[in-house]
Amino acid sequence: PNALSFVLFMVVGNCRVLFGGDADIATWEEMHAFCDGQFPKIHLLKASHHGRKSGYHMPSVRAMNPDVTILSVGDLKAKDDADAQYEKYSNKGCHSTLEHGDIVARCWSDGDVWLRERDSQQWFLKSFS
């Protein structure tokens, strides 16, 4: 079940990455309460539950203050995608696999994040911290 999904927090130098797994709203509410609403600044957020509203928890995303958010939405854009909500709190953009296909992220030790489409050598985003 999604309620048992892992959320992975990873640090590469000064770059902080959070993979939301399939965490749902109830899971985020529990983590938010456990952390007293204090999350570390996140440079790259991989939205939970494929970027759907069922995995979006505004207070947590706002507290993480992500620079960049990636949504893996699949083949068809669902009416329950939370891309507009993530975009609101992603300082340097929100990018979906629907728009870009498979996305490759490079996280630099100084907190910079670069994104490119898997089959391209061109970086479409260079986010400098």
C-alpha positions in Angstrom: 0.0 0.0 0.0 1.1 3.6 -0.6 0.8 4.4 3.1 3.9 2.2 3.6 6.0 3.8 0.9 9.5 5.0 1.6 10.4 8.7 1.3 14.1 9.0 0.6 16.2 12.0 1.6 19.7 12.1 0.1 22.5 14.7 0.5 25.2 15.1 -2.2 27.6 17.7 -0.9 25.3 20.7 -0.3 22.6 19.4 -2.7 19.6 18.0 -0.9 17.3 15.7 -2.8 14.0 14.2 -1.7 12.3 11.3 -3.5 8.7 11.2 -2.4 8.0 7.6 -3.4 4.3 6.8 -3.3 3.7 8.7 -0.1 0.1 9.9 0.2 -1.3 13.0 1.9 -1.8 11.1 5.2 1.9 10.1 5.2 3.0 13.7 4.5 0.7 14.9 7.3 2.3 12.5 9.8 5.9 13.5 8.7 5.0 17.2 8.8 3.6 16.8 12.4 6.6 14.6 13.4 9.0 17.3 12.2 7.0 20.2 13.6 6.7 21.5 10.1 10.5 22.0 9.8 11.9 20.4 6.7 15.4 21.1 5.3 15.7 23.2 2.1 15.3 20.8 -0.8 17.2 21.5 -4.1 15.5 18.7 -6.1 12.1 17.2 -5.2 10.8 14.1 -7.0 7.1 14.5 -6.4 5.3 11.7 -4.6 2.7 9.5 -6.1 3.5 10.4 -9.7 2.8 14.1 -9.0 -0.9 13.4 -8.2 -3.0 15.5 -5.9 -3.3 12.4 -3.7 0.4 12.7 -2.8 0.5 16.5 -2.6 0.7 18.1 0.9 1.1 21.9 0.5 2.5 22.6 4.0 5.3 20.1 3.5 6.2 21.3 0.0 6.1 24.9 1.2 8.4 24.0 4.1 10.8 22.1 1.8 11.0 25.2 -0.5 12.2 23.1 -3.4 14.2 24.7 -6.2 13.2 22.2 -8.8 10.4 19.6 -8.8 10.0 16.6 -11.1 6.7 14.8 -11.7 6.6 11.4 -13.3 3.1 11.5 -14.7 3.1 8.7 -17.2 1.6 8.7 -20.7 -1.5 10.7 -20.2 -2.0 13.8 -18.2 -4.5 13.0 -15.5 -7.1 15.4 -14.2 -5.7 14.8 -10.7 -2.1 15.9 -11.4 -0.8 18.5 -8.9 1.7 20.1 -11.3 0.2 23.6 -10.8 0.3 23.2 -7.1 4.0 22.1 -7.1 4.8 24.9 -9.6 3.6 27.4 -7.1 6.2 26.4 -4.5 9.1 25.3 -6.8 11.4 28.3 -7.0 13.0 27.4 -10.3 10.4 25.3 -12.0 8.4 22.1 -12.1 9.0 19.6 -14.9 7.1 16.5 -15.9 7.9 13.4 -17.7 4.9 14.0 -19.9 6.6 17.1 -21.2 10.2 15.9 -21.3 10.0 12.1 -21.3 12.6 10.5 -19.0 14.4 13.2 -17.1 18.1 12.9 -16.1 19.1 15.1 -13.1 22.6 16.0 -12.1 23.1 17.3 -8.6 26.3 19.2 -7.9 27.9 19.3 -4.5 27.3 23.1 -4.3 23.5 22.6 -4.5 23.2 23.3 -8.3 20.7 21.0 -10.2 20.8 20.4 -13.9 18.1 18.6 -15.9 18.0 17.1 -19.3 15.9 14.7 -21.4 17.4 11.2 -21.3 18.1 11.1 -25.1 19.5 14.6 -25.3 22.9 16.0 -24.4 21.5 19.5 -23.9 20.6 20.5 -20.4 17.1 22.3 -20.4 17.5 23.6 -16.9 20.5 24.7 -14.9 19.4 25.8 -11.5 22.1 27.5 -9.5 21.9 27.7 -5.8 
